[in-house]
Amino acid sequence: MKNIFLDTNIILDYLALRQPFYIDADKIFSMAENDVINLFCSSLSFSTIFYVLRKLQQPKQLFQTLADLTQTMSITSVGEKTILDALNSKFKDLEDAIQYFSAFRFG
């Protein structure tokens, strides 16, 4: 089975039903739910998702949404080495760099 690392925006597209991107995000999550692919995201994504979705859902509901998300995907950690690699990289966007090195560390 193929491993797919998702950027935070794809997860937000799916959870917030953001058009026109929701359609593709839904296909990705459907593939994971049908055991066609394995999904991964970094731990960094969860705080960003919470921050963005807090305007759309009540806290209790949002915590449940995030808990449900962990049933569909695995979470890679963001530690000191990941942050240092991101800061020392040639990426212009820090979040992209952190996401990249988080996925890279996981393989």
C-alpha positions in Angstrom: 0.0 0.0 0.0 1.3 3.4 -0.9 2.1 6.0 1.8 0.8 9.6 1.2 1.9 12.6 3.3 -0.8 15.3 3.3 -0.1 19.0 3.6 -2.3 20.8 6.1 -4.2 22.6 3.3 -5.5 19.3 1.8 -6.8 18.2 5.2 -8.5 21.6 5.6 -10.0 21.3 2.2 -11.5 18.1 3.2 -12.7 19.0 6.7 -14.0 22.5 5.8 -15.5 21.3 2.5 -13.5 24.0 0.7 -14.4 24.2 -3.0 -13.2 23.4 -5.5 -10.5 21.4 -3.7 -12.9 19.4 -1.5 -13.6 17.0 -4.4 -10.0 15.9 -4.8 -9.4 15.8 -1.0 -12.5 13.6 -0.5 -11.2 11.2 -3.1 -7.9 10.9 -1.2 -9.7 10.3 2.1 -12.0 7.8 0.5 -9.0 5.8 -0.8 -7.6 5.8 2.8 -10.9 4.7 4.3 -11.0 1.9 1.7 -7.4 0.8 2.6 -6.0 1.7 -0.8 -3.5 4.2 0.6 -2.0 5.1 4.0 -2.3 8.7 5.0 0.2 10.7 7.1 0.4 14.2 8.3 2.7 16.1 10.7 1.8 16.9 14.3 2.2 20.6 13.2 -1.0 20.2 11.1 -3.2 19.7 14.1 -2.7 23.1 15.7 -3.1 24.8 12.4 -6.3 22.8 11.6 -7.7 23.7 15.0 -6.9 27.4 14.6 -8.6 27.6 11.2 -11.6 25.4 12.0 -12.4 27.0 15.4 -14.5 29.5 13.6 -16.6 26.8 12.0 -17.0 24.3 14.8 -17.6 24.5 18.6 -14.5 23.3 20.6 -16.0 20.0 21.7 -17.1 19.1 18.1 -13.7 20.2 16.8 -11.8 18.1 19.3 -13.9 15.1 18.1 -13.2 15.9 14.5 -9.5 15.9 15.2 -9.8 12.7 17.2 -11.7 11.1 14.2 -8.9 12.3 11.9 -6.4 10.2 13.8 -8.4 7.1 12.9 -7.8 7.8 9.2 -4.2 8.9 9.3 -1.0 8.5 11.1 0.8 11.4 12.6 4.5 12.2 12.2 6.3 14.1 14.9 8.0 17.4 14.7 11.0 17.5 16.9 14.1 19.7 17.3 16.0 18.1 14.4 13.0 18.7 12.1 12.8 22.4 13.1 16.6 22.9 12.8 16.6 21.3 9.3 13.7 23.5 8.3 15.3 26.7 9.6 18.6 25.8 7.8 17.0 24.8 4.5 16.5 26.9 1.4 12.7 26.8 1.7 11.1 30.3 1.7 8.1 29.1 3.7 8.8 27.7 7.1 5.6 25.6 7.4 6.4 23.9 4.0 10.0 23.2 5.2 8.7 21.7 8.5 6.2 19.6 6.6 8.9 18.4 4.2 11.4 17.4 6.9 8.7 15.8 9.0 7.7 13.6 6.0 11.4 13.0 5.1 12.2 11.8 8.6 9.3 9.4 8.5 10.5 8.0 5.1 
